[in-house]
Amino acid sequence: MLIGQTSSAPSIVSLPDLPAIAIAYRDVNSNHIQVSVTPTINLGALGQLFTSNQTTDCNPSLAYMDSPPYPRRLFIAWKGDGNTGINVGELQLNGSLTGNTFFVSQMLNFIVLPKEETITSPTITAYGDQIMLAFIGLQGNINIMLSNHLNVNTGTYLTDPLIGFSNKFVFNDRTRLPVGLAVTKSRGAYVAWSDGGDALNMAQYDPTNPSAKAKVISVQRTWCAPALTYVGSTDRLLVAWTGIWTTGANGSGNLNIWRENGWSPNPLPAGVGFHLFLSDNSQTSPSICVYQDIQGIDQIALAWKGSNNPGLNLESVFWTWPPL
């Protein structure tokens, strides 16, 4: 459903305790980053819009950390505007559960990673009380780093501020595009990317013993960065990507969603999943997350930029069978 305009691929993340979805993108008339929090009962409209003073020439990435009893925390990452700097900041959430009135009011603080550079958008996700960061180095290699622990004392930006990132692991694999990133309950993290031949790749990453393993090269192809999310209730991954539909660099592609069918003890993908081919299309990367509806049933939210237009789309994807 069309909810606004954007000049970049959007990023969405589920805020399950509110319940809401946060969406970040680049302003259609400038490079300023914009963020909105939308209640899941009303995905057809943007919530109150926050426009940051920060700018980027790529798409931003969101991550949400909710580690009771610590306060909920929303983070954002972006590439510098006209430079190769990597920025990660924290956004302030205000509002009340009553009436679903949450909104972003300001950028609390942000850091620029020293000595690290990227050619495209970084990606972040929550990893316990840390933020996991993935970015593409200047030579095209995939890099992963972890932040300092953020929910140690009272879990606020004053007592546990975002200080920096360390423990860098560099993949041998290379890509020119951002990566998809998701953390599971018991299987570590997963990274998805499009390789030099436009093939969709996915690998498991173990943050406790930094290593990449169980790489899979799919028959699916994409010119854009794939997106990953995790369904905690069923311990499954979802992958979303823009397919290759027409010939040429300006061709549009239909949106796709794939749900894994289970994993072997290694663990390696079983090779068979459930593939949903959507009629909507885009020329940029989609973003995907999972939320629970008022009946407590898992639902998919998908966001994307329109094809050959600045339309910002966000909708719940009707997934009938099998359950997520």
Secondary structure, DSSP 4 states (H G I P E B T S, - for coil): -EEEE-SS--EEEEETTTTEEEEEEE-TTSSEEEEEEEEGGGTTS--SEEEEEEE-SS--EEEEE--TTSPPEEEEEEE-TTS-EEEEEEEEEE--TTTT--EEEEEEEEEEEEEEE-SS--EEEEETTEEEEEEE-TTSEEEEEEEPP-SSSS-STTTS----EEEEEEEEEE-SS--EEEE-SSS-EEEEEE-TTSEEEEEEEETTTTEEEEEEEEEEEBSS--EEEEETTTTEEEEEEEB--SSSTT--EEEEEEEE--B-SS--B-S-EEEEEEEEEESS--EEEEEE-TTS-EEEEEEEEPTTS-EEEEEEE---SS--
